[in-house]
Amino acid sequence: MTFLSIIIPAYNEAERLPATLKNVQNFLAKQSYKAEVVVVNDGSKDATAAVVRKIAKTFPELHLIDNVANKGKGGVVNQGMLAAKGEFRLFMDSDGSTPIEEVGKLLAVREGNDVVIGSRHLDPDSIKIKPSLKRRIISRLSNMLIQSFALPGIRDTQCGFKLFSAEATEKVFPRQTDWGWLFDVELLVIAREQGLKIKEVAVDWSDADHSTLRASRAVRQSLRELLQINQGIRSGKYRA
C-alpha cells in the first residue's frame, strides 16, 4: 500500500519543476515507505508536461495528470488529491518553496490529527528568504481577515504544504467549491466543519514567487472569495 502521495500542481513550470522533482526523488530514495508523486499539469502553455514525462523515465514513482484546459490551482490540487492512492496525501508547490524534507515534521504528528498544515508564522526562523515588504504586509492583513471571517486560531492558511489523511481527503475535497485564491481556506473550513482535527506545524519556507500578477487584483478577488466562504459557514453549507 502506498504510504505517501505527493501532489504537485504545475502551470508553466518547465524551468522550475525539474529541480523540485529531483529533490523529491532524492528524498524518497532515502525513505523506507512506498510513495508516489503526482504532477497535475494545469493546461500549461510551455513544455511542463514534456518535462515531467522525460523525468518519469528515470523516476518510476512519478505520474502525470495532463489537463488540456486550465482549471486553476484549486482545481488541479483537488484533482490530484482525489486521484492519489496514499494513506497520507501532501500537496506542495512546484517551486519547492517549502522543501520536501519538511514533510517529516508533518508526518511526525499525524497520529491523532486528520490534517497537518505547514506554517510560516509559528517560528520566526521559518522564513529563510523573505518576500517583499509589500507582500508581507498583504499576507499579514489577509490572515487577520481570514481568522476573523473563517478560521480563527490558524496562523497561516496559505502555505502550500498541507497533509491530509486518505479519510480526510475523501471527506473534504468532494465538498470543495472554491478553485481560486482562497481554496486552501475553504479546504480548512470544510475540515473544521466536518469535525476533523487540524494541526499547524512550523516549516521552513523561502520566497520563490516570480508572479507578475497585480496585488490589487488578487486582494479584490480574495475578499470576494472570503465573503463567499463566510456565507457558506453561516448557512451550514460545509456541514452538509
N, C-alpha and C positions, 0 to 999 in steps of 0.2 A: 504493500500500500504506500502511496505517495504521502510523505510526511509534510513537506513544504512546497507550496506553489508560489512562485514569484511572478506577479503580473506587472508588465511594464507597458503603459500606453505610450504611443510614439506618433508624432506628427512632424514630418520633415526633419527627422533626426539622423540622417545618413552620416553626418560628420561626428556627432557626439555619442551616438549609441554604441559603436564598436568598443570604445574604451570602457563603457559601463558593463557591457556584456562580457568582456574579457575579465573584468574584476569579479563579476558574479561567477563566471566559470571557475576561476582560480579559487574562489571562496568555497564553492560547492565541492570541489575536488578534495578538500580537506575535511569534509563532514562525513559522518557515518550514516546519516539518514538519506532516504531516497527523496529526490526533489525534481521539480520541473520548472521551466521558465517559459512563460507565455508572453510574447510580444504581440500587442494588438495595434496594428497599423491603422491609423485614423484617416485613411484616404490621402496619404501623403502625395505631394507633387514631385518629390525628389526620389532618390534611389533607396529609401528606407527599407522597403520590402526586399529588394535585391540584396542589400547588405545583410539582412537577417538570414536570408536563405543561404548565402555564402558561408556565414559564420556557423550555421546549423550543421554544415557538413562535417565539422570537427567538434561539435557540441551537441551530442545526441539528446540531451535533456531540453534543448531549445526548440520551441514550436512557434509558428507564426499564424496569427489570425489576420488575414489581409482584407480590409474593407476598401471597397472602391469609393464609397461615399463617406464624407466627413460626418461623424456622429458627435464630435465634441469630446473633451476628456472624460466627462462624467459618463458618457455613453459607452466608450470603449473600456473604461475601468469596469463598468457593470458587466459588459460582455465577457471580459476576461475572467472576472471573479466567478461568474456563474458557469463558465466553461471549464474552469480548473478542477483538478481532482484531489488536491491536497487536503490533509486533515487540518492544516492551517494554511491560510492564504494571505500573502502580503502583497499590497500594491505599492510600488515605488516609482519615483520619477526617472525618466530616461536619461537625464543629465547626471544621475548619481550624486545629487546634492547631499543626500544622506547616504553614505556608503553602505553596501550590503552587509558589511561586518557588524553593523549596529543591530541587525535582526536578532542577534544573540541576546541583547538586552530585553527585547520584547518577548522572545520565547522563554526567557528565564522566569517570567511572571505570568505565563499563560495559564497555570493552574488556578482555578477559581475565577478567571476572567474570560469573558466572551470576546471582547475587543480590546486590543492593546495598541495604543497610538503613540507614535514618536512626537516629541515636543521639543521645540527650540527655546522655550521660555521658562523651563523649570530650573535650569542651571545656567548661570551667566557665562560659563565657559563653553556652552554647546555650540555657539555660532563661531565658526573658525574664520570664515570670510564674510564680512558684513555687507548687506545691501546698502544702497544709497540712503542718506538721511530721509529723503522724501518717502522712499518705500518703507522705511522703518516706522515713520510717523503714521502712514496709511495703514500699515499692518496692525499697529497697536490700537489705533482708533477703531479699526474694523473689529478687532477682537472684543473691545469693550461693548460694541453694539451687538455682536453675536452672543456674548454672555448675557446681555440684558434681554434680548428678544428670543433666544433659542436654547443656549447651552450654558447656563450658569455653572461655574466651577471648573470648566475646561479651559486651560490657559492657551492652548494652541490647537485650533481646529484645522489649520491649513497646511501643516507639514505633510508632505506627500509620502508618508511612510506609515502605513496602517496595517495591522494584522488582525484578521478575523478567523475564528474557528469555522469549520465547514458548516456547523449547525447555525452559527450566527449569520454566515453568508446567506444561507437559504431563508432565513427569517427577514433579513434586511434588504438585500438587493432586489428581490422581486417587487418590493414596495417603492423603490426609488422612482421619483418623477422629475427631479432636477438634474439636468445634464450640463449646467453652466458652471459659473464661477464658484458657487457655494454648494456643489454637490457633496463635498465632504461634510459640510454642516448638516445637510439633510440626512445623510447616512447615519451620523451620530445621533441625531434627533430620533430617527426611526429606532435605532438600537436602544436608546434610553426609554422610548415609549413602549417598546416591546419587553421591557423589564430586563434587558441584558446588562451585564456588568462591564463598565468601561474603565480601563486603567491607562493613565498617562505616564509616559516614561521619557526621561531626558535622553536625547540622542544628539550626536554630532551632526552639524549641518554647515554647508558652505554655499554662499550665494553663487549661483551659476546662471542666473536669468539674463538672457540677452534679448528679451522681448522688446519690440518697438511699440507695443500697444499703449495707447494713451491711458494714463492712470484715471483721468476723469471719466472716461467711458466705462472702465472696469468698476469704478466706485458706484456709478449710477446703476449699472446692471446688478451689482451685488446687493445694493439696497432694495431693488425690486424683488430679487430672489429671497432676501431675508424676510421681507414683509409677507411674501407668499408662504414661506416656511412657518412663520409665526402664526399665520392664519390657519395653517394645517394643524399646528399644535392645539390651538384653541378650539378647533372644530372636532378634534378627536380623530382626524384622518389617519394618523400614523399608528393608532392603537387598533385599527380595524384588522 
